[in-house]
């Protein structure tokens, strides 16, 4: 049986995490990664050369046919969905930034996964779709909750989710779903993601994890504008306490700063 995932460190502080179709183990791997003080940035990709993920595997739902009655079927499906939702949400909760490198077919589940990541790149050959509506379902693993905030384009998200049509890399960039389209396929987009991860890994880990945490806080706390800005400023002030002197000294001396790990940092 092939491995469910492969990991490697293509650069200091950078973890390349590649999965096959078995995304259900994602939460365990991400939780372990999040606790590793030597990892400062994560690149998430797929082991397949042709698809990031082909979306929902209807065969995986066969367990429902073995249950005795509709009530038990509903309970089984609910448990299955909660497990998947937890796995996808682990990417947002991971204290290191996660860069998603998309390629090939990126349908359904791929949108859920990518929307939970911090930065999204895609290869020029990528084809996307929020395709659940085409098989009589609503996207239920996070796309409908996260994508409107990710893109800032509610109308376009509704169009894509309600029509179930596919869209390409350039349209994904235009609506703000991905920040960059990389010419080529899987190898090229993974290489580009690793380069970005290397830059992030060179920064203060305290500054990086606090920046991610603060951005997540701002995204999830949509109170009145004046109150949210004030709370956000107070939140930042509480975080910006470590590595600041080291960074300022390096800047004044015109030399690169080096930062220790974050084994004692807590979110």
N, C-alpha and C positions, 0 to 999 in steps of 0.2 A: 504494500500500500504506500503511495507516495506521501511525503510529508504534507501536513496541512498548511504549513507556512515555512518560509526560510528567512533567516536574519543574517545580516552582515554589517560590518562597520566600514564603509568605503572611505571614511575620513574620521579624524579624532572627534569624538563627541556626537557623531552622526550615526543613527541606526537606520538601515534600510530594511523595512519589513514588507515582505511579499507573501500574499495569500493566494491559495487556489480558491475553489468555489466554496470551501467550508468556512464561511465567515463567522459561524457561531462561536468559535473559540477566540474571537477578536478581543473580547473583554478581558479574558485571563491574560493574554499577551500584553495588552496595553497597560493593565494594572501593574504588571511586573516591570514593564519598561518605565512607567511613571515613577517607580520607587528607586530606579537605578541612578545614582548621582553622577555616573560617568556619561550618561546620555543627555545631550543638550538639545537635540532636534531629531525629529523622526520623519522619514520619507515612507509613505504608504503606497504600495503598488500591487500588481497582480502578477502571478507566475505565468499566466497565459499570454501568448504573443498576439492573440486575436481579440481578446475581450478583457476589460477590467472586471466586469461581471455581466452575465447575460440576463440578469434580473431574477425574478421569482422562479424557483424550481418547483413546478407543480407536483412533481413526483415526491418531493419532500413532505407534501401535505397528505401523503397516503395514510399516515397514522390516523387521520380523521375517519377513514373508512372502516377502521378496525374498532372504533368505539361503539358502544351499545345503543346510544340514543342521542337525539339532538342536543339535550342539555349537556351531556358529557362531551360531545363534539365541540360545543361552544366553550366549555371549560378548557379543553385541550388546546384549542386555537388561541384562547386568551393567554394561556401560559406560554405558548410558543411565541406569540407576539411580544409579550413582556420580556422574554429572554433576548429576542432580537433587538428590541428597543434599548435594553440595557447595554448590549454589545456596541451598538452604534453610538450611544451617548458617552461611552467610555472615551471616545476620541476627543470630544469637547472637554471632558473632565481631566484628561491627561495633562500633567503640568508642563510637559515639553510641547512646543509648537509641533503640529503635525501637518506636513505638506503632502497633499494628495496628488499623485501623478497618474492621470487618466489617459487611456488609449483605447482604440478599437471600439467594440460595443460597450456602452456604459448605460445600461437600461435599468429602470426601477431601483433596485437595491443600490446600484452605483450612485444614484443621486442622493439617496439617504446617507450613504457613507461619506461622500464628498462634502455634503452640506454641513456635516459635523466636524470637518477638518478646519484648520486655521487658514491655510493657503491652498488654492487649487490651480494646478496647471493641467493642460491637456495637449495631447498630440494632435496634429492637424487631421489625422485620420479618424478622430473620435466621433461617434454617433451617439447622441443622447436620446432618452425618452422617459417621461413619467408615464409608463405604459400600463399601470395597474387598471385604469378605467377600461382598457381594452379587454380585460378578462373578468369584468364585473366586480372589481374591487376598488376601494379608495386606498391611496398610498398611506400606509399606517405605521411606518417605521421611522418617521421623522421629516420626510420631505415637505409635507404640507405645513408643518410647524416652523421649519428652519428656512426653507427656500425664500419665502417672502422677505425675511429679515436679511438674508444673504444678498439678494439681488436688489432689494429696495424697489421692486417693480411688481406690485400686486397683480396688476392686470395681465402681465405676461405670464406670471406663474399660474394664474387661473386658466389662461388660454392653453398652456401646455398640459396642465393637469386634467382639464376637462375634455380636451380633444385627444390626448394620448398620442399626438404626432411626434415624430422624431425631429431633432434639430442638430445642427452641426457645431463644429468647434468655434467658428466665427460668431455664430449667433450666441453661443454660450458666453463668449467674451463680451459681446455687445451688451448683454443684459446683466453683466457683472458676476456671473456664476463662476467663471475662471478669470484669473488675473493675467494669464499669458497663454498663447497658443504656440506650441513648439513644432516647427516643421519636422515631419518624420513620424515615427511610431513609438513603440514602447521604450526602446533603448534610448532614444533621443530625449523623450520627456522625463525619464528617470534621471538621466545625466543632468538635465537642467534643474530638476528638483534637488538633486544632491548638491549642486553648486550653491543654491540658495540656502540649503541647510548648513553648509560649511560656514557661510557668512554669519548665520544666526548663532552657530556653535562657538564662534569666536568672541561673542559678546558676553557681558556679565550674565551668568545664569540667573542671578537674583533679579536683574533688570528684565530679563527675557520672561521668566515665569510670572513675575509680577505684572508685566505688560499684558501678557495673555489673560491673566486673571482679571485685571481691571477692565479689559475690553469685553470679556464675558459678562462681567458685572454690569457694565453700561448697556450691553445688548439686552440683558434680561430684566433690567429695572427701568421700565418705561413709565415713570411718574411724570408730574408736570415739569416743564423744561427748567424753570428756575431751581426747583428743589433737586432735580436729578443732577444738574451741573454742580451745585453746592455739595451734594453727597459724594459725587464723583471726585471732586477736588479733595475732600477729606479722606476718601478712600485711597487716593494716590499718595497723599502725605503719609499715611500709615505704612505704605509699602516702601517708599524711597528712603530707606535708612541704611542699607548695606551696599558696599562696593562703590559708593558715591565718591568717597575721598580718593580711592585708588584710581578711579576714572578721571577725576579732576587733575590729580597729580600727573598722570600720563599725558593728558592733553596739554598742560602747561609745559611739560618737558619735551613735547613733540615726539613721544615714543609710544609704541603700542602698549595697551594695557593687557595684562594677563590676570585672569580671575580664577579663584579656587572653585571647587565643585559646590553643589548645593545640598549636600547630604543632610545638613541641619535645617534647610529651608522647609517651611511647612505652609501649605495652603489651607 
